[in-house]
Amino acid sequence: MRAILMVLQLVASVILIGSVLLQSGKSAGLSGAISGGAEQLFGKQARGYEAMLSKVTAIGAVLFIMIALALVAIQ
């Protein structure tokens, strides 16, 4: 049981690391500073690839935490 959870923890961590690294930054240099105020005021709607990466990151983080707690509980 512990070995299975450790393998799942490894998979969840790789998914989490990959999804975080594939996301684009919040600012795009000087042009991001100029248009950033409007995006903060009206909100930026994530679509397509960005939305999918955001969901994958959230699911990966939840899985990582749940598996980590399960591993601590069975220790």
Order of alpha helices (4+ residues) and beta strands (2+ residues): alpha-alpha-alpha
